[in-house]
Amino acid sequence: MSAEFPNDFKETVRAQTDIVQLIGESIALSSRSGGRELVGLCPFHDDHNPSMRVYPDRQTFRCWVCQTGGDCFTFVMEHDKLSFREALELLAQRANIPIPQSRRSGPTTSVDEKATLLEALAWACNQFHTALLELPEAEAARKYLQQRGYTEETVRKFRLGYHPDDWQWLLHRARGKFSEEQLLTARLIARSERGRLYDYFRGRVLFPILNERAQPVAFGGRILPGADGDQAKYFNSPESPVFHKSRLVYGLSHARDAIRDSKTAVVVEGYTDCITCHQAGLNNVVGTLGTALTEQHVTTIKRFAPKVVLIYDGDDAGQMAAERAVERFLAQDVDLRILTLPGGQDPAEFLGEHGVDALQSLVAAAPEAWEYKMRSVCSRVDTGTIAGRQRVLEEMIELLACIPEMARNVRESLLIADLSTRLSVSEQQVREQLRDRRNRPTRRHHEPDQSRPQVSADTMRLLNGQLTRSDRLELELLENIFVRGSLAARVREEVPLEWIRNTRIKQLLAACYHLLDQGRTPDFETVMLILEDPDLKRLAVWIDEGLHARNVHTIVESGEQESPDGCPLSLRRSIDMLKWRRDEESHGRIALQLSAQREGTPTLDEQAEDLLRQATEFHQRRATKRAPLSN
């Protein structure tokens, strides 16, 4: 438990962070149980059926499949791969809460620098945007954007910017604010082979690239007309600790609400087409960043919409890219539609010539990915011949074979039936060919899912309900404390930590005792506040969720029977059972010691007689009160 920041600061941040709004920035949530919980596709595993639950009243979340759960801090830590301190600072900045001076001394780690990198990138974004709007030397950039048809409102909405044609313009402005190392790590500057530092973007119009939380993490730069022809027309910031282009979808922070409302995400190639679509009124459009569509892109997009329409340029390169995308989306089990624009046009060109209504009509009529692939293959062969139909069958089976996940999905059966009908081949023959193809090596290679949170085996055993009787007994202590924090003092008085066998439960109980030492009541919310270990947060949420599922809080509020010493009967039973278990453990040690004494000494000495007396007392108690407990 960290002492870097005061607890009241953590409590303020948590109180001013609505977990529904926070998680809703990353996945689409729908209401259930009269608003008492919300559900959505879990971002921490390949989720096809909504398995994440968000509880507004308790400000917690939990996935029922991968068992990730916790509070607002946990979500940010797992989703953005941050430390607790970073998550705390990010949420504080998000809520516009001043961050107090950390009590930690010593240098920060490289992971802890992410918040500073985001701050530097936000500062640079403002510098570039102001330069575009105000600097005389930015006139050519302003004229270029006007020629592209961008309005002043669009320029401000997307925070478009300009970097003067100066090798150290940003470097000079950053002095006293950010170190050279921080600017290098943020990829705002670079170092030449001779060791000279220079600004990364010079003489370019800049397009800020935002993450899902609308924070600048990178920039795309476009040279101005008439610039040196040897320069690349477009290039993006190199990848950094906060920018991963294979995962990031451009424009998502602007498009998220429209995607949810329309239940459709439209994906274009590049930020200029995306911006043009938004300006025309198509606000559910996002873009990729100069890379092929990746599975991580698909996973991100499908959390917000069940339907995805990919728009590709109508040229040969665009059509090839469209076919490659079919495989990725079919594996993700989304309603994928693919649209290639006529005449080899890109979206901006099509909008300029035909208007937004025409593009919307094409989007609405876009064929399903499977149909698009089928039409594409059929256009290359003569389907009036047996050889042509066989070629179509082979290519479509090749597609299915590259997606082994489809074997677990009813969609595969539907696609097989479609192939059978359209090619006049029995379903059995199609299945046999597919099985034979899958038995051969495929070209598809999967990388391990590095984004999935790693849960320790001990914690996962508990979360999966694989509890021993001893685990259940120890958990009852925490359940009593979570329902009535005032009982923690009674528990600590009678149950030392060394009595607890389960390591994770012991750590949670230690957190409760720690709060007592601070003079604070260790109820569920207060315990969650001081926990930083994601595993412990998962376990605490799991315990609390079980209490609410059994309606324990209401039962306690309506009155609970107490033992003669004022302790609730449920807690008294748990404590007494733990004491009984302790007695049994002690008796086992006594028996071992007596055995050792007898083997080494013909007559009992004083120590052995004392051990024998303890054993006799234990058996007398056992005779009057039977309470066996096994693991």
C-alpha positions as CSV (number, residue, x, y, z in Angstrom):
1,M,0.0,0.0,0.0
2,S,1.6,3.2,-1.3
3,A,2.1,6.3,0.8
4,E,3.0,8.5,-2.1
5,F,-0.3,10.4,-2.0
6,P,-2.6,11.1,0.9
7,N,-5.7,9.0,1.1
8,D,-8.1,11.9,0.9
9,F,-6.6,12.8,-2.5
10,K,-7.3,9.2,-3.7
11,E,-10.8,9.4,-2.3
12,T,-11.4,12.7,-4.1
13,V,-10.2,11.3,-7.4
14,R,-12.4,8.2,-7.1
15,A,-15.4,10.2,-6.0
16,Q,-15.2,12.5,-9.0
17,T,-14.7,9.6,-11.5
18,D,-17.9,8.0,-12.7
19,I,-16.9,4.4,-13.5
20,V,-19.7,4.1,-16.0
21,Q,-18.5,7.1,-18.0
22,L,-14.9,6.0,-17.7
23,I,-15.5,2.5,-19.0
24,G,-18.0,3.9,-21.5
25,E,-15.1,5.7,-23.2
26,S,-13.6,2.4,-24.1
27,I,-16.5,0.0,-24.7
28,A,-20.2,0.4,-25.5
29,L,-22.4,-0.3,-22.4
30,S,-26.1,-1.2,-22.3
31,S,-28.3,-1.1,-19.2
32,R,-29.7,-4.1,-17.4
33,S,-31.7,-4.9,-14.3
34,G,-33.3,-1.5,-14.3
35,G,-30.0,0.3,-14.5
36,R,-28.5,-1.4,-11.5
37,E,-25.8,-2.9,-13.8
38,L,-24.5,-2.3,-17.3
39,V,-23.0,-4.8,-19.6
40,G,-20.5,-4.7,-22.5
41,L,-17.8,-6.6,-24.4
42,C,-14.8,-7.1,-22.1
43,P,-11.7,-5.3,-23.5
44,F,-9.4,-7.7,-21.7
45,H,-10.1,-10.8,-23.7
46,D,-11.6,-11.8,-27.0
47,D,-15.2,-11.3,-26.0
48,H,-18.0,-12.3,-28.3
49,N,-20.9,-12.1,-25.8
50,P,-21.0,-9.2,-23.4
51,S,-19.4,-10.6,-20.2
52,M,-18.3,-7.4,-18.4
53,R,-20.6,-6.0,-15.7
54,V,-20.4,-2.5,-14.4
55,Y,-22.1,-1.6,-11.1
56,P,-22.9,2.1,-10.8
57,D,-24.0,2.0,-7.2
58,R,-20.7,0.3,-6.0
59,Q,-18.5,2.0,-8.7
60,T,-16.9,-1.4,-9.6
61,F,-16.7,-3.7,-12.6
62,R,-16.1,-7.4,-13.2
63,C,-15.8,-9.7,-16.2
64,W,-17.4,-13.1,-15.6
65,V,-15.1,-14.8,-18.1
66,C,-11.5,-13.5,-17.6
67,Q,-12.3,-12.5,-14.0
68,T,-10.8,-9.0,-14.3
69,G,-12.4,-6.7,-11.9
70,G,-11.9,-3.7,-9.6
71,D,-12.6,0.0,-9.4
72,C,-11.8,3.0,-11.6
73,F,-8.1,2.7,-10.8
74,T,-8.0,-1.0,-11.7
75,F,-9.7,-0.4,-15.1
76,V,-7.1,2.3,-16.1
77,M,-4.2,0.2,-14.8
78,E,-5.3,-2.8,-16.9
79,H,-6.6,-1.0,-19.9
80,D,-3.7,1.4,-20.3
81,K,-0.9,-0.8,-18.8
82,L,-0.1,1.8,-16.0
83,S,1.1,1.6,-12.5
84,F,-1.3,2.6,-9.7
85,R,0.4,5.9,-9.3
86,E,0.1,6.6,-13.1
87,A,-3.6,5.6,-13.1
88,L,-4.2,7.9,-10.1
89,E,-2.5,10.8,-11.8
90,L,-4.3,10.2,-15.1
91,L,-7.7,10.1,-13.4
92,A,-6.8,13.2,-11.4
93,Q,-5.9,15.1,-14.6
94,R,-9.1,13.8,-16.3
95,A,-11.2,15.2,-13.4
96,N,-9.1,18.5,-13.3
97,I,-8.0,17.7,-9.7
98,P,-4.6,19.3,-8.7
99,I,-2.0,16.6,-8.0
100,P,-0.2,17.1,-4.7
101,Q,3.5,16.7,-4.4
102,S,4.3,13.0,-4.1
103,R,5.9,11.9,-0.9
104,R,8.0,9.4,-2.7
105,S,11.7,10.2,-3.1
106,G,14.1,9.0,-5.7
107,P,13.9,8.8,-9.4
108,T,10.8,7.7,-11.2
109,T,10.7,4.6,-13.4
110,S,10.3,4.6,-17.1
111,V,6.8,3.4,-16.7
112,D,5.9,6.3,-14.4
113,E,6.9,8.8,-17.2
114,K,3.8,8.1,-19.3
115,A,1.8,10.8,-17.6
116,T,4.6,13.3,-18.2
117,L,4.8,12.2,-21.9
118,L,1.1,12.8,-22.3
119,E,1.5,16.2,-20.7
120,A,4.3,17.1,-23.1
121,L,2.3,15.9,-26.1
122,A,-0.8,17.9,-25.0
123,W,1.4,21.0,-24.6
124,A,3.0,20.4,-28.1
125,C,-0.5,20.0,-29.6
126,N,-1.5,23.4,-28.3
127,Q,1.7,25.0,-29.6
128,F,1.1,23.6,-33.1
129,H,-2.5,24.6,-33.1
130,T,-1.8,28.1,-32.0
131,A,1.0,28.4,-34.6
132,L,-1.4,27.4,-37.4
133,L,-4.0,30.0,-36.3
134,E,-1.7,32.9,-35.5
135,L,1.8,32.7,-37.0
136,P,2.3,34.7,-40.3
137,E,4.6,32.0,-41.6
138,A,1.7,29.5,-41.3
139,E,-0.3,31.3,-44.1
140,A,0.7,28.6,-46.6
141,A,-0.6,25.9,-44.3
142,R,-3.9,27.8,-43.7
143,K,-4.4,28.2,-47.5
144,Y,-3.6,24.5,-48.0
145,L,-6.3,23.5,-45.5
146,Q,-8.8,25.9,-47.1
147,Q,-8.1,24.3,-50.5
148,R,-8.7,20.9,-49.0
149,G,-12.1,22.3,-48.1
150,Y,-11.6,22.2,-44.3
151,T,-13.6,24.9,-42.5
152,E,-12.4,26.8,-39.5
153,E,-14.8,24.8,-37.3
154,T,-13.1,21.5,-38.5
155,V,-9.6,22.9,-37.9
156,R,-10.5,23.7,-34.3
157,K,-12.5,20.5,-33.7
158,F,-9.6,18.3,-34.8
159,R,-7.0,20.7,-33.3
160,L,-5.0,20.8,-36.6
161,G,-1.7,22.5,-36.3
162,Y,1.5,23.6,-38.0
163,H,5.2,23.4,-37.3
164,P,7.3,26.2,-38.8
165,D,10.2,25.3,-41.0
166,D,12.6,25.6,-38.2
167,W,14.9,22.8,-36.9
168,Q,14.6,23.8,-33.3
169,W,11.4,25.8,-33.0
170,L,9.7,23.3,-30.5
171,L,13.0,22.6,-28.7
172,H,13.4,26.3,-27.8
173,R,9.8,26.7,-26.7
174,A,10.1,23.6,-24.4
175,R,13.0,24.9,-22.4
176,G,12.2,25.0,-18.7
177,K,9.0,22.9,-19.3
178,F,10.2,19.5,-20.5
179,S,13.6,17.9,-20.7
180,E,15.3,16.9,-23.9
181,E,15.0,13.3,-22.9
182,Q,11.2,13.7,-22.4
183,L,10.8,15.3,-25.8
184,L,12.8,12.4,-27.4
185,T,10.7,9.8,-25.7
186,A,7.5,11.5,-26.8
187,R,9.0,11.5,-30.4
188,L,8.6,15.2,-30.7
189,I,12.3,15.6,-31.4
190,A,15.0,13.3,-32.8
191,R,18.8,13.0,-32.6
192,S,21.0,13.1,-35.7
193,E,23.8,10.6,-36.3
194,R,26.2,13.4,-35.1
195,G,24.2,13.7,-31.9
196,R,22.5,17.0,-32.8
197,L,18.9,17.4,-31.6
198,Y,16.2,18.6,-34.0
199,D,12.4,18.9,-34.2
200,Y,10.8,15.9,-35.7
201,F,8.1,17.8,-37.7
202,R,9.2,20.8,-39.7
203,G,7.3,22.8,-42.2
204,R,4.3,20.4,-42.0
205,V,0.6,20.6,-41.4
206,L,0.0,18.5,-38.3
207,F,-2.9,16.2,-37.5
208,P,-3.0,15.3,-33.8
209,I,-3.6,11.6,-33.1
210,L,-5.7,11.1,-30.0
211,N,-6.2,8.0,-27.8
212,E,-9.6,6.8,-26.6
213,R,-9.5,9.4,-23.8
214,A,-9.0,12.2,-26.3
215,Q,-5.4,12.8,-25.3
216,P,-2.8,13.5,-28.0
217,V,-0.3,10.6,-28.2
218,A,1.2,11.3,-31.6
219,F,1.0,13.4,-34.8
220,G,0.6,12.9,-38.5
221,G,2.5,15.4,-40.7
222,R,1.8,16.5,-44.3
223,I,4.2,18.5,-46.3
224,L,2.9,21.6,-48.0
225,P,2.6,21.8,-51.8
226,G,5.8,22.9,-53.4
227,A,8.0,21.5,-50.7
228,D,11.1,19.4,-51.4
229,G,10.0,16.5,-53.6
230,D,12.3,14.0,-51.8
231,Q,10.3,14.2,-48.6
232,A,7.5,11.8,-47.8
233,K,4.2,13.4,-48.3
234,Y,2.8,12.0,-45.1
235,F,4.4,10.4,-42.1
236,N,3.4,9.7,-38.5
237,S,5.2,9.9,-35.2
238,P,7.3,6.8,-34.5
239,E,5.8,4.5,-31.9
240,S,6.4,5.5,-28.3
241,P,5.4,4.3,-24.8
242,V,2.0,5.9,-25.3
243,F,1.5,5.4,-29.1
244,H,1.0,2.0,-30.8
245,K,-0.4,2.5,-34.3
246,S,-1.4,-1.2,-34.7
247,R,-4.0,-0.7,-31.9
248,L,-5.0,3.0,-32.2
249,V,-8.0,4.0,-34.3
250,Y,-7.9,7.6,-35.5
251,G,-10.9,9.8,-34.7
252,L,-12.5,7.4,-32.2
253,S,-12.8,10.0,-29.5
254,H,-14.8,12.2,-31.9
255,A,-16.8,9.3,-33.4
256,R,-17.6,7.3,-30.3
257,D,-21.1,8.8,-29.6
258,A,-22.2,8.6,-33.2
259,I,-21.0,5.0,-33.5
260,R,-23.1,4.1,-30.5
261,D,-26.2,5.9,-31.7
262,S,-26.0,4.4,-35.2
263,K,-24.7,1.0,-34.0
264,T,-22.4,1.2,-37.0
265,A,-18.7,2.1,-37.3
266,V,-17.4,3.2,-40.7
267,V,-13.6,2.8,-41.2
268,V,-11.6,4.6,-43.8
269,E,-7.9,4.7,-44.6
270,G,-6.1,7.7,-43.1
271,Y,-6.9,10.8,-41.1
272,T,-7.7,13.2,-44.0
273,D,-10.5,11.0,-45.3
274,C,-11.8,10.6,-41.8
275,I,-11.8,14.4,-41.2
276,T,-13.5,15.0,-44.5
277,C,-16.3,12.5,-43.7
278,H,-16.9,14.2,-40.3
279,Q,-17.1,17.6,-41.9
280,A,-19.7,16.3,-44.3
281,G,-21.8,15.0,-41.4
282,L,-20.7,11.4,-41.3
283,N,-19.7,11.4,-37.6
284,N,-19.5,7.6,-37.1
285,V,-16.3,7.4,-39.2
286,V,-12.8,6.4,-37.9
287,G,-9.5,5.7,-39.7
288,T,-6.4,3.6,-39.7
289,L,-3.0,5.2,-39.6
290,G,-1.1,4.1,-42.7
291,T,-1.0,0.5,-41.7
292,A,-3.1,-2.5,-42.7
293,L,-6.1,-3.2,-40.6
294,T,-5.0,-5.3,-37.6
295,E,-6.9,-7.6,-35.3
296,Q,-6.3,-5.2,-32.5
297,H,-8.0,-2.5,-34.6
298,V,-10.9,-4.8,-35.1
299,T,-11.1,-5.7,-31.4
300,T,-11.2,-2.0,-30.5
301,I,-13.9,-1.1,-33.0
302,K,-16.2,-3.9,-32.3
303,R,-16.6,-2.9,-28.7
304,F,-18.6,0.1,-29.8
305,A,-20.7,-1.2,-32.7
306,P,-22.0,-4.6,-33.9
307,K,-21.8,-3.5,-37.5
308,V,-18.6,-2.3,-39.3
309,V,-18.4,-0.9,-42.8
310,L,-14.9,-0.7,-44.3
311,I,-14.5,1.9,-47.1
312,Y,-11.6,1.3,-49.4
313,D,-10.4,3.2,-52.4
314,G,-11.7,1.8,-55.6
315,D,-8.3,1.2,-57.1
316,D,-6.6,-2.2,-57.3
317,A,-4.6,-1.6,-54.0
318,G,-7.9,-0.7,-52.2
319,Q,-9.6,-3.9,-53.5
320,M,-6.7,-6.1,-52.4
321,A,-6.7,-4.4,-48.9
322,A,-10.5,-5.1,-48.7
323,E,-10.0,-8.8,-49.4
324,R,-7.3,-9.1,-46.8
325,A,-9.5,-7.5,-44.2
326,V,-12.3,-10.1,-44.6
327,E,-10.3,-12.7,-42.8
328,R,-9.6,-10.5,-39.8
329,F,-13.2,-9.5,-39.3
330,L,-14.7,-12.9,-39.9
331,A,-12.6,-14.2,-37.1
332,Q,-13.9,-11.4,-34.8
333,D,-17.5,-12.4,-35.4
334,V,-18.9,-9.0,-36.3
335,D,-21.3,-7.8,-39.0
336,L,-18.7,-6.7,-41.5
337,R,-19.6,-4.9,-44.7
338,I,-17.1,-3.8,-47.3
339,L,-17.5,-0.9,-49.7
340,T,-15.0,-0.1,-52.5
341,L,-15.8,3.2,-54.1
342,P,-16.4,3.4,-57.9
343,G,-14.0,5.0,-60.3
344,G,-11.0,4.4,-58.2
345,Q,-12.0,7.3,-55.9
346,D,-11.2,7.8,-52.3
347,P,-13.8,9.0,-49.8
348,A,-12.8,12.7,-50.0
349,E,-13.0,12.6,-53.8
350,F,-16.3,10.8,-53.8
351,L,-17.8,13.3,-51.4
352,G,-16.6,16.2,-53.4
353,E,-18.1,14.8,-56.6
354,H,-21.3,13.1,-55.4
355,G,-22.1,14.4,-51.9
356,V,-22.8,12.9,-48.6
357,D,-26.2,11.4,-49.4
358,A,-24.7,9.3,-52.2
359,L,-22.0,8.0,-49.9
360,Q,-24.5,7.2,-47.2
361,S,-26.5,5.2,-49.7
362,L,-23.5,3.2,-50.7
363,V,-22.6,2.6,-47.0
364,A,-26.2,1.4,-46.3
365,A,-26.0,-1.0,-49.3
366,A,-22.5,-2.3,-48.7
367,P,-22.4,-6.1,-49.1
368,E,-21.4,-8.4,-46.2
369,A,-17.8,-9.4,-46.1
370,W,-18.5,-13.0,-47.1
371,E,-20.6,-11.8,-50.1
372,Y,-17.9,-9.3,-51.0
373,K,-15.3,-12.0,-51.1
374,M,-17.5,-14.3,-53.0
375,R,-18.2,-11.7,-55.7
376,S,-14.5,-10.8,-55.9
377,V,-13.5,-14.4,-56.5
378,C,-16.3,-15.0,-58.9
379,S,-15.3,-12.0,-60.9
380,R,-11.9,-13.6,-61.6
381,V,-13.1,-17.0,-62.8
382,D,-15.7,-18.4,-65.2
383,T,-18.4,-19.7,-62.8
384,G,-20.2,-21.3,-65.8
385,T,-17.6,-24.0,-65.8
386,I,-16.9,-26.8,-63.3
387,A,-13.3,-25.7,-63.0
388,G,-14.4,-22.2,-62.2
389,R,-16.8,-23.3,-59.5
390,Q,-14.1,-25.6,-58.1
391,R,-11.8,-22.6,-57.9
392,V,-14.3,-20.6,-56.1
393,L,-14.9,-23.4,-53.6
394,E,-11.1,-23.7,-53.0
395,E,-10.6,-20.0,-52.3
396,M,-13.6,-19.7,-50.0
397,I,-12.5,-22.9,-48.1
398,E,-9.0,-21.4,-47.9
399,L,-10.5,-18.4,-46.2
400,L,-12.5,-20.4,-43.6
401,A,-9.5,-22.7,-43.0
402,C,-7.4,-19.6,-42.0
403,I,-9.9,-18.8,-39.2
404,P,-9.9,-21.8,-36.8
405,E,-12.0,-19.8,-34.4
406,M,-14.9,-20.1,-36.8
407,A,-15.2,-23.8,-36.0
408,R,-16.7,-22.9,-32.6
409,N,-19.2,-20.5,-34.2
410,V,-22.6,-21.2,-35.7
411,R,-21.7,-18.7,-38.5
412,E,-19.4,-21.3,-40.0
413,S,-22.3,-23.7,-40.5
414,L,-24.3,-20.9,-42.2
415,L,-21.4,-20.1,-44.5
416,I,-20.9,-23.7,-45.4
417,A,-24.6,-24.0,-46.2
418,D,-24.3,-20.9,-48.4
419,L,-21.4,-22.4,-50.3
420,S,-23.2,-25.6,-50.8
421,T,-26.3,-24.0,-52.3
422,R,-24.5,-21.5,-54.6
423,L,-22.0,-24.0,-55.9
424,S,-24.3,-27.1,-56.1
425,V,-22.0,-29.1,-53.8
426,S,-23.3,-31.1,-50.8
427,E,-22.6,-29.7,-47.3
428,Q,-20.8,-32.9,-46.4
429,Q,-18.3,-32.5,-49.2
430,V,-17.7,-28.9,-48.2
431,R,-17.1,-29.9,-44.6
432,E,-14.7,-32.7,-45.6
433,Q,-12.7,-30.3,-47.8
434,L,-12.5,-27.8,-45.0
435,R,-11.5,-30.4,-42.5
436,D,-8.7,-31.6,-44.8
437,R,-7.5,-28.1,-45.4
438,R,-7.4,-27.3,-41.7
439,N,-5.3,-30.5,-41.1
440,R,-2.6,-28.9,-43.2
441,P,-0.5,-26.0,-41.9
442,T,-2.2,-22.7,-42.4
443,R,-0.7,-19.3,-43.2
444,R,-2.3,-17.8,-40.2
445,H,-0.2,-17.2,-37.1
446,H,-1.5,-16.0,-33.8
447,E,0.5,-14.0,-31.4
448,P,-0.2,-14.4,-27.7
449,D,-2.7,-11.9,-26.3
450,Q,-0.4,-9.6,-24.4
451,S,-3.3,-7.2,-23.5
452,R,-5.1,-9.8,-21.3
453,P,-4.4,-9.1,-17.7
454,Q,-2.4,-11.8,-15.9
455,V,-4.2,-13.2,-12.8
456,S,-2.2,-15.2,-10.3
457,A,-3.1,-18.9,-10.0
458,D,-4.0,-18.5,-6.3
459,T,-6.4,-15.7,-7.1
460,M,-7.9,-17.4,-10.1
461,R,-8.6,-20.5,-8.1
462,L,-10.8,-18.4,-5.7
463,L,-12.5,-16.4,-8.4
464,N,-13.4,-19.7,-10.2
465,G,-15.1,-20.9,-7.0
466,Q,-12.5,-23.6,-6.3
467,L,-12.6,-23.0,-2.6
468,T,-11.6,-25.4,0.2
469,R,-13.6,-25.4,3.4
470,S,-10.7,-23.6,5.0
471,D,-10.9,-20.9,2.3
472,R,-14.6,-20.4,2.9
473,L,-14.1,-20.1,6.6
474,E,-11.5,-17.4,6.2
475,L,-13.5,-15.6,3.5
476,E,-16.4,-15.3,6.0
477,L,-14.3,-13.0,8.1
478,L,-13.8,-10.6,5.1
479,E,-17.5,-10.8,4.2
480,N,-18.5,-9.7,7.7
481,I,-16.1,-6.8,7.6
482,F,-17.2,-5.7,4.1
483,V,-20.8,-5.7,5.3
484,R,-20.1,-4.0,8.7
485,G,-16.6,-2.4,8.9
486,S,-17.0,-2.0,12.6
487,L,-16.6,-5.7,13.1
488,A,-13.0,-5.6,12.0
489,A,-11.8,-4.7,15.5
490,R,-13.5,-7.8,16.9
491,V,-11.9,-9.9,14.2
492,R,-8.4,-8.6,14.8
493,E,-8.9,-9.0,18.6
494,E,-9.6,-12.7,18.2
495,V,-7.9,-13.7,14.9
496,P,-4.2,-13.0,14.5
497,L,-3.0,-12.8,10.8
498,E,-0.8,-15.9,11.3
499,W,-3.9,-18.0,11.7
500,I,-4.9,-17.3,8.0
501,R,-3.6,-20.0,5.6
502,N,-4.7,-18.4,2.2
503,T,-2.1,-15.9,1.2
504,R,-4.5,-13.6,-0.7
505,I,-7.1,-13.6,2.0
506,K,-4.4,-12.9,4.5
507,Q,-3.3,-9.9,2.5
508,L,-6.8,-8.5,2.3
509,L,-7.3,-9.0,6.0
510,A,-3.9,-7.3,6.6
511,A,-5.3,-4.3,4.7
512,C,-8.3,-4.2,7.0
513,Y,-6.0,-4.3,10.1
514,H,-3.8,-1.6,8.6
515,L,-6.9,0.7,8.3
516,L,-7.7,0.0,11.9
517,D,-4.2,1.2,12.9
518,Q,-5.0,4.4,11.1
519,G,-8.2,4.9,13.0
520,R,-10.3,4.2,9.9
521,T,-13.3,1.8,9.4
522,P,-12.3,-0.9,6.9
523,D,-15.5,-1.3,4.9
524,F,-15.4,-2.4,1.2
525,E,-15.0,1.1,-0.3
526,T,-12.2,2.1,2.1
527,V,-10.3,-1.2,1.6
528,M,-10.6,-0.7,-2.2
529,L,-9.1,2.8,-1.9
530,I,-5.8,1.6,-0.3
531,L,-5.4,-1.5,-2.5
532,E,-3.0,-1.2,-5.4
533,D,-2.5,-4.9,-6.3
534,P,-4.9,-5.7,-9.2
535,D,-5.3,-9.2,-7.9
536,L,-6.4,-8.1,-4.5
537,K,-8.9,-5.6,-6.1
538,R,-10.3,-8.4,-8.2
539,L,-10.8,-10.6,-5.2
540,A,-12.3,-7.8,-3.1
541,V,-14.9,-7.1,-5.9
542,W,-15.6,-10.8,-6.2
543,I,-16.4,-11.0,-2.5
544,D,-18.5,-7.8,-2.5
545,E,-20.4,-9.0,-5.6
546,G,-21.2,-12.3,-3.9
547,L,-22.6,-10.4,-0.9
548,H,-24.9,-8.4,-3.0
549,A,-26.0,-11.4,-5.0
550,R,-27.0,-13.1,-1.7
551,N,-28.7,-9.8,-0.5
552,V,-26.6,-10.0,2.7
553,H,-26.5,-6.3,3.2
554,T,-30.3,-6.1,3.4
555,I,-30.5,-9.1,5.8
556,V,-28.0,-7.5,8.1
557,E,-29.8,-4.1,8.1
558,S,-33.1,-5.9,9.0
559,G,-31.4,-7.3,12.1
560,E,-29.1,-10.1,12.8
561,Q,-29.0,-12.4,15.8
562,E,-26.1,-11.9,18.2
563,S,-24.2,-14.2,20.6
564,P,-24.1,-13.4,24.3
565,D,-20.9,-11.4,23.9
566,G,-22.6,-9.1,21.3
567,C,-20.9,-10.6,18.3
568,P,-23.1,-11.5,15.3
569,L,-23.8,-15.2,15.2
570,S,-22.4,-15.7,11.7
571,L,-19.1,-14.0,12.7
572,R,-19.0,-15.8,16.1
573,R,-19.3,-19.1,14.3
574,S,-16.5,-18.3,11.9
575,I,-14.2,-17.2,14.7
576,D,-15.0,-20.2,16.8
577,M,-14.3,-22.5,13.9
578,L,-11.0,-20.8,13.2
579,K,-10.1,-21.3,16.9
580,W,-11.1,-25.0,16.6
581,R,-8.9,-25.4,13.5
582,R,-6.1,-23.8,15.5
583,D,-6.6,-26.2,18.3
584,E,-6.5,-29.1,16.0
585,E,-3.2,-27.8,14.5
586,S,-1.8,-27.4,18.0
587,H,-2.9,-30.9,18.9
588,G,-1.1,-32.3,15.9
589,R,2.1,-30.6,16.9
590,I,1.7,-31.9,20.5
591,A,1.2,-35.4,19.3
592,L,4.5,-35.2,17.2
593,Q,6.4,-33.8,20.2
594,L,5.1,-36.5,22.5
595,S,6.1,-39.1,20.0
596,A,9.6,-37.7,19.9
597,Q,9.8,-37.6,23.7
598,R,8.7,-41.2,24.0
599,E,11.1,-42.4,21.4
600,G,14.0,-40.8,23.2
601,T,13.1,-41.1,26.9
602,P,11.7,-44.2,28.7
603,T,9.8,-42.0,31.3
604,L,7.9,-38.7,30.8
605,D,9.7,-35.6,32.0
606,E,8.0,-32.4,33.1
607,Q,7.8,-31.0,29.5
608,A,6.2,-34.2,28.2
609,E,3.7,-34.2,31.1
610,D,2.6,-30.7,30.2
611,L,2.2,-31.7,26.5
612,L,0.1,-34.7,27.6
613,R,-2.1,-32.4,29.8
614,Q,-2.7,-30.1,26.8
615,A,-3.7,-33.0,24.7
616,T,-6.1,-34.2,27.3
617,E,-7.8,-30.8,27.6
618,F,-8.1,-30.7,23.8
619,H,-9.9,-34.1,23.7
620,Q,-12.2,-33.0,26.5
621,R,-13.2,-29.9,24.5
622,R,-13.7,-32.0,21.4
623,A,-15.9,-34.5,23.3
624,T,-18.3,-31.7,24.3
625,K,-18.2,-29.7,21.1
626,R,-17.8,-31.5,17.8
627,A,-16.6,-29.1,15.0
628,P,-14.5,-31.0,12.5
629,L,-12.9,-28.9,9.7
630,S,-10.9,-30.4,6.9
631,N,-9.1,-28.8,3.9
